[in-house]
Amino acid sequence: MKKVALGAEQILLANIEGKFYAIGDVCTYAGGPLHQGKLFGNEVECPWHKSHFDLTSGQVKRGPAWRPEPAYEVQVEGGEIRLRQKH
């Protein structure tokens, strides 16, 4: 897992079994840095309050967070990673 910037946005980029996923890096509960959390399958655990977010969708899987993270489409082309926010 790694934190990257897209303009002013902080994004968590994760490689799970060779596939890349991206969601917001700032926990929606208390602003914790998700890239410093632990990875459990396709979920990241916030290091501050243990909320879990699904890396494939940004959805909350365990609170105390209740708002999902923004999710991004990831494309890898010629060694370059491109991100676009999902709608």
N, C-alpha and C positions, 0 to 999 in steps of 0.2 A: 504494500500500500504506500502511496506517495501523495503528498499535497502538491497541487499545481494551481496556477492562477489563470483565469480566463477573464481578462479585463480586471475589474475590481472584485470578481467572485473567486472565492477559495473553493477548490474542488478536490475531492478525494478520488484518486484513480487507483483501481485495484485490478490485479491480474489473478483470475481464478481459473485454474486448469487451462491456461492458454488463451482465455477470453477476457477482454478488458471491459470493465464497468466503471461508471463515474456517477457520483452523487455529490451534493453539497458537503463540504468538509466541516462546517460549523454546526454543531448539534443544535437542533431547534428547541431544546429544553433550556439549556443554560450556556450555550456557546462553546462547549468543549471541542477540542481539536480531534475529530474522528480519525485522522491519519495516525494518531498516537494510540488508538484503541487496539482491540484484539479482533482477529478475524475468526469467525466460526462458520464454516461452510460459505454461504453467500450472504452472511450477515456480519456487520461490523458493530462492535460494542463500544459505546462512548466511554472513555477512560474516567470521566468525572462522576456520572450518576448511573452508569450501566444500561442506558437505553440501547436497544438494538434496532438497526435499520437494515432493510433488505437492499443490497447493492444492485440488484437487477431493476428495482422500481423506486427506491427511495422511501418505501412505506415503513411505518413504525411496526416493529414486530414485538417489542417489549418496552414498556414505559420506564420512567415517568414521562418521556416525550410523548406528545400526541399529534404533533404536526409532522408530516412527511418532509423528507429532504427533496430538493429539486433533483431530478434525474436527467442524465445526459446520454445521448447516443454517442457511441465511440466508433470511429473508423480508423483503421491503421492502413496507411498507404505508403509503401516505400520507406519504411522506418519512421514515418511521421504519424503522430496521433492527432486526429481531429475530433473536436467535441462540438455537439450541438444540443441545446436544451430540448428535451422531449416535451411535447404538448399534451 
